[in-house]
Amino acid sequence: MGLAGTADTMRWMRRPAIDYARRTVAVMFVLVLLMLTAGCFRPAGSAKAPDVVLIVIDTLRPDHLSTYGYQRETDRALKMLADASLVFENAFAAAPKTIPSIPQTLSSSLFPDAQRATTLMEVARAAGYKESLAVVNNPYVKKWVERIEPTFAQVSAGAFSATEIVDRALEWFARPSNGPRLAYLHFLDAHTPYNVPMPFQSMFVDIDYRGPIGLEFDDVAAATSGRYSDADQQRIVDLYDGTIAYVDDEIGRFIRGLVELELADDALIVVTSDHGEEFWDHGSFFHGQSLYDELLRVPLLVKYPRGAHAGKRVSAPASTLDILPTIAEVISARRDQPSLDDAWQGIPLAEVAKADITGSGRALFATVGRADHRRPPRHSIRTETHKLIVNLVDGTRELYELKTDPLERRSVIAIGERPPAQLLEAYAAATAALAEAGYQLEIRNGTDSKISYDLNLSSEPSAPFVNFHRIELEKTDIAALADNSGGLRWRGRLAAGKSDRVRFDLLAHAGYLNATLTVDGHLAEAGAFRIGAQGVPADANPASIPLRIIDGPPSMASSARTAIRALMPTAEGSERITLSLWRVGDTSAVLPPTLTDEEMERIRALGYME
């Protein structure tokens, strides 16, 4: 029986409030048919290049899906799709916030602002995909997608509901095509404010609840500050579950549409999220504020063309960085060009599935690169047994034994445990590239006594400092980003003859860095500043340093550092304090965010307090 033959018998009603049950039965039947084709996978060389669909459900925790064991059936469509897919039970995003998580996913790079890697659209273009579509409901994603080059052939962005996103996607797929197509659909309905249509608004709520929360919720500040009671908190979770059911229902309608268009069997469909959501698991609400698993663990389903790998569940650690290599492997297998980029930091998910049998020693890295009063910049690294979190402000660490403490409640560093050597080696490897790219700051003490120093940096016009990293600092040294990452203050003590070093990226093409250096409570002499790979001294302190003179010739940070030191005075100048600032890499790769007032208002409406 052909899948397209179900078109007349399983037409869906457009209004979920009228016929939700009927639509659910329809999508379940369609997905059963997809499963029946699972054994019909054709060899790569004999099949046409598949259509590719990347579906991102913003802010979706996998432990709120019945696919992953949740007691509520929030995801009837996804659960059936899982039976036709390769399902990863332990998949993690590399950041707890949409940006940088989506850029990380679309470039398979931990630090998209610091390292240049081939993007999804470059892979698709090279593989002959001339038609591509992004339909997104997130101002941050819209800005990033529009700035990448090449970008999608068509970008449709706005405050779209899941229904509107599916309508646009199906209309696009229904048009005649001369070749394979790629679509990226980003749903935001499970993100605050929770305001999906009926019956999903009330699907899981307690009808006896009499608290202050209605059938929508957008009071992130109050939820974060602990204002709501246990009953109120449960109401918020109930509303969240309803939003998931709504998005799931619309994704089911989308898959049904692909079946009617006879596109589903051959398509590669990837479903995931950019991050999770904290429901007071560690005392807070929302996302972006920590690197615990409630924010990093995400669902990951991959329906391969013609049912390859269908029905297999994988427990080995997977990353959203693996999505791009997976797509590349599938769409490039029929062509001569290389399918993988050496700069990518993910691997094809089929390889992860093999590791599930052979055993995985894989370590996964994550980062919070921007800051506000709730979330200092942090890095984490995890294996199947341990997780290390490093606070980049003061260097303090948390260590969790995941086998005995999967909820990350007790840091064993407090009782004297040390991180395993494998974890520390993996952390060093993941962050090594930061020492060889971006803005580098090094202070050297050429005197014969210990000093204390205090450096304040800000940009003009204001731009975010991101991807901050401690390269050579003592635990007592403090390097803090200002709220919303608008500046950097670096304070420490430095022994005679020693040096300290940090790095960051600045999301700006042009402008100035304003710097003030104080040593032992007094302004340092202007000559203490050494700027750019040529080590040019500043003429004032405080200094206003044009960004254009900080860039040196394209070189590795280590060679630029050596060159700067070679240019330093060696006689009377050897007994002095110097602060060197240089940048390695191409500033054209930096993508400065430029949100309009309307977009900023939209960001605030989503619950972001920035």
C-alpha positions as CSV (number, residue, x, y, z in Angstrom):
1,M,0.0,0.0,0.0
2,G,1.5,3.4,-1.0
3,L,1.8,6.0,1.7
4,A,0.3,8.7,-0.5
5,G,-2.9,6.6,-0.8
6,T,-4.0,7.6,2.7
7,A,-4.5,11.3,1.6
8,D,-8.3,11.1,1.2
9,T,-9.0,8.9,4.2
10,M,-7.0,10.8,6.8
11,R,-7.7,14.5,6.2
12,W,-7.0,16.5,9.4
13,M,-9.2,19.2,10.8
14,R,-7.4,22.6,11.0
15,R,-8.7,23.4,14.5
16,P,-7.1,21.2,17.2
17,A,-9.9,22.1,19.6
18,I,-12.5,20.5,17.3
19,D,-10.9,17.2,16.5
20,Y,-7.6,16.6,18.4
21,A,-8.3,12.9,18.9
22,R,-9.1,12.3,15.2
23,R,-5.9,14.0,14.1
24,T,-3.8,12.0,16.6
25,V,-5.2,8.7,15.2
26,A,-4.4,9.9,11.7
27,V,-0.7,10.7,12.5
28,M,-0.3,7.4,14.3
29,F,-1.6,5.5,11.3
30,V,0.7,7.4,9.0
31,L,3.7,6.7,11.2
32,V,2.9,3.0,11.4
33,L,3.1,3.0,7.6
34,L,6.5,4.7,7.8
35,M,7.6,2.0,10.1
36,L,6.5,-0.7,7.7
37,T,8.9,0.7,5.1
38,A,11.8,0.5,7.5
39,G,13.2,-2.6,5.9
40,C,13.2,-1.1,2.4
41,F,16.3,1.0,2.7
42,R,17.9,1.3,-0.7
43,P,21.7,1.5,-1.1
44,A,23.0,5.0,-1.1
45,G,24.1,4.9,-4.8
46,S,20.7,3.9,-6.0
47,A,18.5,6.5,-4.3
48,K,18.1,10.2,-5.1
49,A,19.5,12.7,-2.7
50,P,16.9,13.0,0.2
51,D,15.0,16.1,1.3
52,V,16.3,17.2,4.7
53,V,14.2,18.6,7.5
54,L,15.8,19.9,10.7
55,I,13.2,20.5,13.4
56,V,14.2,22.4,16.5
57,I,11.6,22.6,19.3
58,D,12.9,25.5,21.5
59,T,13.2,24.8,25.2
60,L,12.2,21.2,25.2
61,R,13.2,18.9,28.0
62,P,13.2,15.2,26.9
63,D,12.0,14.1,30.3
64,H,8.7,15.8,29.5
65,L,8.2,13.4,26.6
66,S,6.6,10.0,26.8
67,T,9.2,9.0,24.2
68,Y,11.7,9.4,27.1
69,G,9.6,7.9,29.8
70,Y,7.4,10.8,30.9
71,Q,4.1,9.7,32.5
72,R,2.1,12.1,30.5
73,E,1.5,11.5,26.8
74,T,2.6,15.0,25.6
75,D,4.1,13.7,22.3
76,R,1.9,11.1,20.5
77,A,3.4,12.1,17.1
78,L,7.0,12.2,18.2
79,K,6.6,8.9,20.0
80,M,5.4,7.2,16.8
81,L,8.2,9.0,14.8
82,A,10.7,7.6,17.3
83,D,9.7,4.1,16.3
84,A,10.8,4.9,12.7
85,S,13.9,6.7,13.9
86,L,17.3,6.3,15.6
87,V,16.6,7.7,19.1
88,F,19.4,9.1,21.3
89,E,18.6,8.8,25.0
90,N,21.5,10.8,26.2
91,A,21.9,13.7,23.8
92,F,23.2,17.1,25.0
93,A,23.3,20.6,23.7
94,A,26.7,22.5,24.0
95,A,25.0,25.5,25.6
96,P,21.9,26.2,27.7
97,K,20.7,29.0,25.6
98,T,19.5,29.5,22.0
99,I,22.6,31.5,21.1
100,P,25.2,30.0,20.9
101,S,23.4,26.6,20.8
102,I,21.9,27.1,17.3
103,P,25.1,28.4,15.8
104,Q,26.9,25.5,17.4
105,T,24.5,23.1,15.9
106,L,24.6,24.6,12.4
107,S,28.4,24.8,12.3
108,S,29.3,21.8,14.5
109,S,31.6,24.2,16.4
110,L,31.8,24.8,20.1
111,F,32.9,28.5,19.6
112,P,31.3,29.7,16.3
113,D,32.4,33.3,17.1
114,A,36.0,32.2,17.5
115,Q,36.5,29.4,15.0
116,R,35.5,29.2,11.3
117,A,33.8,26.0,10.4
118,T,31.8,24.9,7.4
119,T,28.1,25.6,8.1
120,L,25.0,23.5,7.2
121,M,24.2,25.7,4.2
122,E,27.7,25.4,2.8
123,V,27.4,21.6,3.0
124,A,24.0,21.7,1.3
125,R,25.1,24.0,-1.5
126,A,28.2,21.8,-2.2
127,A,25.9,18.7,-2.3
128,G,23.6,20.3,-4.9
129,Y,20.8,21.6,-2.7
130,K,19.7,24.8,-4.4
131,E,16.3,25.1,-2.6
132,S,16.4,25.8,1.1
133,L,14.0,27.3,3.7
134,A,14.3,28.5,7.3
135,V,11.1,29.2,9.1
136,V,12.0,30.5,12.6
137,N,10.2,32.2,15.5
138,N,13.1,33.5,17.5
139,P,14.7,37.0,17.0
140,Y,18.2,35.7,18.0
141,V,18.0,32.8,15.5
142,K,16.7,35.1,12.7
143,K,19.7,37.5,13.1
144,W,22.2,34.7,13.1
145,V,20.7,32.8,10.2
146,E,20.5,36.0,8.1
147,R,24.1,36.8,8.7
148,I,25.7,33.5,7.8
149,E,27.0,33.3,4.2
150,P,25.7,31.5,2.3
151,T,22.4,31.5,4.1
152,F,19.1,29.8,3.3
153,A,17.6,30.7,0.0
154,Q,14.4,31.7,1.8
155,V,14.2,32.9,5.4
156,S,10.8,33.4,6.8
157,A,10.9,34.8,10.4
158,G,8.3,36.3,12.7
159,A,6.2,35.6,15.8
160,F,4.8,32.4,14.1
161,S,2.8,29.8,16.0
162,A,3.5,26.2,15.3
163,T,0.5,26.1,13.1
164,E,1.8,29.0,11.0
165,I,5.3,27.4,10.7
166,V,3.8,24.1,9.5
167,D,1.5,25.9,7.0
168,R,4.5,27.7,5.5
169,A,6.6,24.6,5.4
170,L,4.0,22.5,3.7
171,E,3.2,25.2,1.2
172,W,6.9,25.3,0.3
173,F,7.2,21.5,0.0
174,A,4.1,21.3,-2.1
175,R,5.7,23.4,-4.9
176,P,7.4,21.7,-7.8
177,S,11.1,21.1,-7.3
178,N,14.0,20.3,-9.6
179,G,16.1,18.8,-6.9
180,P,16.5,17.9,-3.2
181,R,15.5,20.5,-0.6
182,L,16.5,21.4,2.9
183,A,14.3,23.0,5.5
184,Y,15.0,24.2,9.1
185,L,11.9,24.7,11.2
186,H,12.3,26.4,14.6
187,F,9.3,26.2,16.9
188,L,9.1,28.5,19.9
189,D,5.7,27.6,21.4
190,A,7.2,25.6,24.4
191,H,9.1,28.7,25.4
192,T,7.5,31.3,27.7
193,P,5.0,32.9,27.4
194,Y,2.9,29.8,27.4
195,N,0.0,30.8,25.2
196,V,-0.9,27.9,22.9
197,P,-4.5,27.4,21.7
198,M,-7.2,25.2,23.2
199,P,-7.5,22.4,24.0
200,F,-3.8,22.3,24.7
201,Q,-3.8,25.2,27.1
202,S,-5.9,23.3,29.6
203,M,-5.0,19.7,28.6
204,F,-2.9,18.9,31.7
205,V,-4.0,21.6,34.3
206,D,-5.7,20.8,37.6
207,I,-9.3,22.0,37.3
208,D,-9.3,22.5,41.1
209,Y,-6.4,24.9,41.1
210,R,-7.3,28.3,42.5
211,G,-4.0,30.2,42.4
212,P,-2.9,33.3,40.6
213,I,-1.8,31.6,37.3
214,G,-4.3,31.3,34.5
215,L,-3.9,29.5,31.2
216,E,-0.9,31.5,30.1
217,F,2.4,32.2,31.9
218,D,5.1,34.8,31.2
219,D,6.2,36.0,34.7
220,V,9.8,34.7,34.5
221,A,11.2,37.2,37.0
222,A,8.8,36.1,39.7
223,A,9.3,32.4,39.0
224,T,13.1,32.9,39.1
225,S,12.9,34.8,42.4
226,G,10.9,32.0,44.1
227,R,7.6,33.9,44.4
228,Y,5.4,31.0,43.5
229,S,4.1,28.2,45.8
230,D,4.5,24.5,45.1
231,A,0.9,24.4,43.6
232,D,1.8,27.4,41.4
233,Q,4.9,25.8,40.2
234,Q,3.0,22.6,39.3
235,R,0.6,24.8,37.3
236,I,3.5,26.3,35.4
237,V,4.8,22.8,34.5
238,D,1.2,21.8,33.5
239,L,1.0,24.7,31.1
240,Y,4.5,23.8,29.7
241,D,3.4,20.2,29.0
242,G,0.4,21.6,27.1
243,T,2.6,23.6,24.9
244,I,4.6,20.5,24.0
245,A,1.4,18.6,23.1
246,Y,0.4,21.5,20.8
247,V,3.8,21.5,19.0
248,D,3.8,17.8,18.8
249,D,0.3,17.8,17.2
250,E,1.5,20.3,14.5
251,I,4.7,18.3,13.8
252,G,2.4,15.3,13.3
253,R,0.4,17.3,10.8
254,F,3.6,18.3,9.0
255,I,4.7,14.7,8.7
256,R,1.2,13.8,7.5
257,G,1.7,16.4,4.8
258,L,5.0,15.0,3.7
259,V,3.4,11.6,3.4
260,E,0.6,13.0,1.2
261,L,3.3,14.6,-1.0
262,E,5.1,11.3,-1.2
263,L,8.2,12.9,0.3
264,A,8.3,11.2,3.8
265,D,10.0,7.9,3.0
266,D,13.1,9.3,1.3
267,A,13.5,12.3,3.7
268,L,16.1,12.7,6.4
269,I,14.2,14.2,9.4
270,V,16.1,15.3,12.5
271,V,14.1,16.5,15.6
272,T,15.9,18.1,18.6
273,S,16.0,21.1,20.9
274,D,18.4,23.9,21.5
275,H,18.3,23.5,25.3
276,G,16.0,22.4,28.1
277,E,14.3,24.4,30.9
278,E,14.8,24.5,34.6
279,F,11.8,24.0,36.8
280,W,13.5,24.8,40.1
281,D,15.7,21.7,39.8
282,H,18.6,23.7,41.1
283,G,16.6,26.6,42.7
284,S,15.8,28.6,39.6
285,F,13.5,28.8,36.6
286,F,14.0,29.5,32.8
287,H,17.3,28.7,31.0
288,G,20.8,30.0,30.3
289,Q,21.8,30.3,34.0
290,S,23.6,27.0,34.5
291,L,25.2,23.9,32.9
292,Y,23.2,21.2,34.7
293,D,21.4,18.5,32.7
294,E,17.9,20.0,33.0
295,L,19.2,22.7,30.6
296,L,21.7,20.7,28.5
297,R,19.9,17.4,27.9
298,V,17.8,17.4,24.8
299,P,15.7,15.0,22.7
300,L,17.3,13.7,19.5
301,L,15.5,11.7,16.9
302,V,16.9,10.9,13.4
303,K,14.6,9.4,10.8
304,Y,17.0,8.2,8.0
305,P,15.8,7.8,4.4
306,R,13.9,4.7,3.8
307,G,13.9,3.6,7.4
308,A,17.6,2.9,8.0
309,H,18.4,2.4,11.7
310,A,14.7,2.6,12.5
311,G,13.6,1.6,16.0
312,K,17.1,1.6,17.6
313,R,17.6,3.4,20.9
314,V,21.2,4.6,21.7
315,S,22.4,5.3,25.2
316,A,26.0,6.4,24.3
317,P,26.5,10.2,24.7
318,A,25.5,12.3,21.7
319,S,25.7,16.0,21.0
320,T,23.8,18.5,19.0
321,L,27.2,19.1,17.3
322,D,26.7,15.7,15.7
323,I,23.7,16.8,13.7
324,L,25.6,18.6,10.9
325,P,28.1,15.8,10.3
326,T,25.1,13.4,10.2
327,I,23.4,15.5,7.6
328,A,26.6,15.8,5.6
329,E,27.3,12.1,5.7
330,V,23.8,11.4,4.3
331,I,23.6,14.0,1.6
332,S,27.2,13.8,0.5
333,A,27.4,10.0,0.3
334,R,26.2,10.2,-3.3
335,R,28.8,12.7,-4.4
336,D,32.6,13.0,-4.7
337,Q,33.2,15.9,-2.3
338,P,34.4,15.2,1.2
339,S,31.4,14.8,3.6
340,L,33.2,16.0,6.8
341,D,35.1,19.1,7.8
342,D,38.1,18.6,10.0
343,A,37.1,21.7,11.9
344,W,33.8,20.1,13.0
345,Q,33.7,19.0,16.6
346,G,30.8,16.5,16.2
347,I,30.7,13.1,14.6
348,P,28.0,11.4,12.5
349,L,25.3,9.9,14.7
350,A,25.6,6.5,13.0
351,E,29.1,6.3,14.6
352,V,27.6,7.2,18.0
353,A,25.2,4.3,17.5
354,K,28.1,2.0,16.9
355,A,29.8,3.3,20.1
356,D,26.7,2.2,22.0
357,I,27.9,-1.4,21.3
358,T,31.6,-1.0,21.5
359,G,31.6,1.4,24.5
360,S,32.1,5.1,24.6
361,G,34.8,7.1,26.3
362,R,33.5,10.3,24.8
363,A,33.6,13.6,26.6
364,L,31.1,16.4,25.8
365,F,31.8,20.1,26.4
366,A,29.3,22.9,27.1
367,T,29.6,26.6,27.8
368,V,27.8,29.7,29.1
369,G,29.7,32.3,27.3
370,R,27.7,35.5,28.2
371,A,26.9,36.8,31.6
372,D,24.4,38.6,33.8
373,H,23.9,38.7,37.6
374,R,22.4,35.1,37.5
375,R,24.9,33.4,35.3
376,P,28.6,33.9,35.4
377,P,30.5,32.5,32.4
378,R,31.2,28.8,32.9
379,H,32.4,25.7,31.0
380,S,31.6,22.1,31.6
381,I,32.9,18.8,30.5
382,R,31.2,15.4,31.0
383,T,31.8,11.7,30.4
384,E,29.4,8.9,31.1
385,T,30.6,8.8,34.7
386,H,31.6,12.4,35.7
387,K,30.8,16.0,35.1
388,L,33.1,19.0,35.8
389,I,31.8,22.6,35.9
390,V,34.3,25.5,36.0
391,N,33.3,29.0,37.0
392,L,35.3,31.3,34.8
393,V,35.1,34.2,37.1
394,D,37.1,32.7,40.0
395,G,38.1,29.3,38.7
396,T,36.1,27.4,41.3
397,R,34.9,23.9,40.3
398,E,32.0,21.5,40.8
399,L,32.4,17.8,40.2
400,Y,29.5,15.3,40.0
401,E,29.6,11.5,40.0
402,L,26.8,10.9,37.5
403,K,26.3,7.2,38.1
404,T,25.4,7.8,41.8
405,D,24.2,11.4,41.5
406,P,22.5,11.8,38.1
407,L,20.6,14.9,39.3
408,E,23.8,16.7,40.2
409,R,23.0,17.5,43.8
410,R,26.3,16.9,45.5
411,S,29.7,18.2,44.3
412,V,32.2,15.8,45.5
413,I,35.0,18.4,45.4
414,A,33.5,19.5,48.7
415,I,34.6,16.2,50.2
416,G,38.1,16.3,48.6
417,E,37.5,14.3,45.4
418,R,39.6,15.4,42.4
419,P,38.5,15.3,38.8
420,P,39.6,12.2,36.9
421,A,42.6,12.8,34.6
422,Q,40.5,12.0,31.5
423,L,38.1,14.7,32.4
424,L,40.8,17.4,32.8
425,E,42.5,16.3,29.6
426,A,39.2,16.5,27.7
427,Y,38.6,20.0,29.2
428,A,42.0,21.2,28.1
429,A,41.5,19.8,24.6
430,A,38.1,21.4,24.2
431,T,39.3,24.8,25.2
432,A,42.8,24.7,23.5
433,A,41.5,26.5,20.4
434,L,40.6,29.5,22.5
435,A,44.2,30.2,23.2
436,E,44.9,30.4,19.5
437,A,42.1,32.7,18.4
438,G,40.4,36.0,19.3
439,Y,41.4,38.8,21.7
440,Q,44.3,37.8,24.0
441,L,45.3,39.7,27.1
442,E,48.5,39.0,29.0
443,I,49.9,41.0,31.9
444,R,53.6,40.4,32.8
445,N,55.3,41.4,36.0
446,G,58.9,42.3,35.2
447,T,59.5,43.8,38.7
448,D,61.2,42.0,41.6
449,S,58.1,42.1,43.9
450,K,54.5,40.8,43.9
451,I,51.9,43.3,42.5
452,S,48.1,43.6,42.4
453,Y,46.5,44.7,39.3
454,D,43.0,45.8,38.2
455,L,42.0,46.1,34.5
456,N,38.6,47.5,33.3
457,L,37.6,47.0,29.6
458,S,34.6,48.2,27.8
459,S,33.7,48.7,24.1
460,E,32.5,51.8,22.3
461,P,29.9,51.4,20.9
462,S,28.8,48.8,23.4
463,A,29.2,45.2,22.2
464,P,29.1,41.9,24.0
465,F,32.2,40.2,25.3
466,V,31.8,36.5,24.7
467,N,33.7,33.2,24.9
468,F,35.7,34.4,27.9
469,H,38.4,31.9,29.1
470,R,41.0,31.8,31.8
471,I,44.2,30.7,30.2
472,E,46.8,31.4,32.9
473,L,45.3,32.5,36.1
474,E,45.5,31.7,39.8
475,K,42.4,30.7,41.7
476,T,42.5,33.9,43.6
477,D,42.4,36.0,40.4
478,I,38.9,37.3,39.4
479,A,37.8,38.0,35.9
480,A,34.2,39.0,35.7
481,L,32.0,40.0,32.7
482,A,29.6,42.8,33.3
483,D,25.9,42.2,33.2
484,N,24.8,41.2,29.6
485,S,28.5,40.8,28.9
486,G,29.0,44.5,28.1
487,G,32.5,44.8,29.7
488,L,35.3,42.9,31.5
489,R,37.0,43.5,34.8
490,W,40.1,41.5,35.5
491,R,41.7,41.6,39.0
492,G,44.6,39.6,40.4
493,R,47.9,39.3,42.1
494,L,51.1,38.5,40.2
495,A,54.4,37.2,41.5
496,A,57.7,38.7,40.3
497,G,58.7,37.4,36.8
498,K,55.3,35.8,36.2
499,S,52.4,36.4,33.8
500,D,48.6,36.0,33.7
501,R,46.5,35.6,30.6
502,V,42.9,35.6,29.5
503,R,41.0,35.8,26.2
504,F,37.6,36.8,24.8
505,D,35.8,37.6,21.6
506,L,34.1,40.9,21.0
507,L,31.0,40.9,18.7
508,A,32.0,44.0,16.8
509,H,33.7,44.9,13.6
510,A,34.8,48.4,14.4
511,G,35.0,50.8,17.3
512,Y,37.2,51.1,20.4
513,L,38.2,49.3,23.5
514,N,38.4,51.6,26.5
515,A,40.9,50.3,29.0
516,T,42.1,51.4,32.4
517,L,44.9,49.6,34.2
518,T,45.6,50.1,37.9
519,V,48.7,48.6,39.6
520,D,48.9,48.5,43.4
521,G,46.1,51.1,43.5
522,H,47.6,53.6,41.1
523,L,47.2,54.2,37.4
524,A,49.9,52.4,35.5
525,E,52.1,54.4,33.1
526,A,50.8,54.6,29.5
527,G,53.7,52.6,28.2
528,A,52.5,49.6,30.1
529,F,50.0,48.9,27.3
530,R,51.3,47.0,24.3
531,I,48.8,46.8,21.5
532,G,48.6,44.5,18.5
533,A,51.0,42.0,17.2
534,Q,53.6,44.8,16.8
535,G,53.5,45.6,20.5
536,V,52.8,49.4,19.9
537,P,52.7,51.2,23.2
538,A,49.6,53.2,24.1
539,D,49.9,57.0,24.5
540,A,47.6,57.2,27.5
541,N,46.1,55.4,30.5
542,P,43.0,55.2,30.5
543,A,43.4,54.3,26.8
544,S,40.9,54.3,24.0
545,I,42.2,51.7,21.6
546,P,40.9,51.4,18.0
547,L,39.9,47.8,17.3
548,R,41.6,48.0,13.9
549,I,45.1,48.4,15.4
550,I,44.7,45.4,17.7
551,D,44.6,43.0,14.8
552,G,47.9,41.7,13.8
553,P,48.9,39.6,10.7
554,P,47.0,36.3,10.6
555,S,49.0,34.0,12.9
556,M,48.7,31.7,15.8
557,A,48.3,33.3,19.2
558,S,51.5,31.6,20.4
559,S,53.5,33.1,17.6
560,A,51.9,36.5,18.0
561,R,52.8,36.3,21.8
562,T,56.4,35.5,21.0
563,A,56.6,38.4,18.5
564,I,55.2,40.8,21.1
565,R,57.7,39.7,23.7
566,A,60.6,40.0,21.3
567,L,59.6,43.7,20.7
568,M,59.6,44.5,24.4
569,P,62.4,46.7,25.8
570,T,65.1,44.5,27.3
571,A,67.4,46.8,29.3
572,E,65.8,49.3,31.7
573,G,62.4,48.2,30.4
574,S,62.8,44.7,31.7
575,E,61.8,45.8,35.2
576,R,58.4,47.0,34.4
577,I,54.8,45.8,34.2
578,T,53.4,45.3,30.7
579,L,49.9,44.5,29.5
580,S,49.7,43.1,26.0
581,L,46.5,43.1,23.9
582,W,46.4,41.4,20.5
583,R,43.9,39.6,18.4
584,V,44.4,36.5,16.2
585,G,42.1,35.7,13.4
586,D,39.8,37.5,10.9
587,T,37.4,40.1,12.3
588,S,35.1,39.5,9.3
589,A,34.2,36.2,10.8
590,V,32.7,37.9,13.9
591,L,28.9,38.4,13.7
592,P,27.8,41.5,15.7
593,P,24.3,41.3,16.9
594,T,22.1,44.2,15.8
595,L,18.6,43.8,17.3
596,T,16.0,46.5,16.4
597,D,13.8,48.0,19.2
598,E,10.9,45.8,18.0
599,E,13.1,42.7,18.2
600,M,14.3,43.7,21.7
601,E,10.7,44.1,22.8
602,R,10.0,40.6,21.4
603,I,13.0,39.3,23.4
604,R,11.6,40.8,26.6
605,A,8.2,39.3,25.9
606,L,9.8,35.9,25.7
607,G,11.0,36.3,29.3
608,Y,14.6,37.4,28.7
609,M,15.6,40.1,31.2
610,E,18.2,41.8,29.1
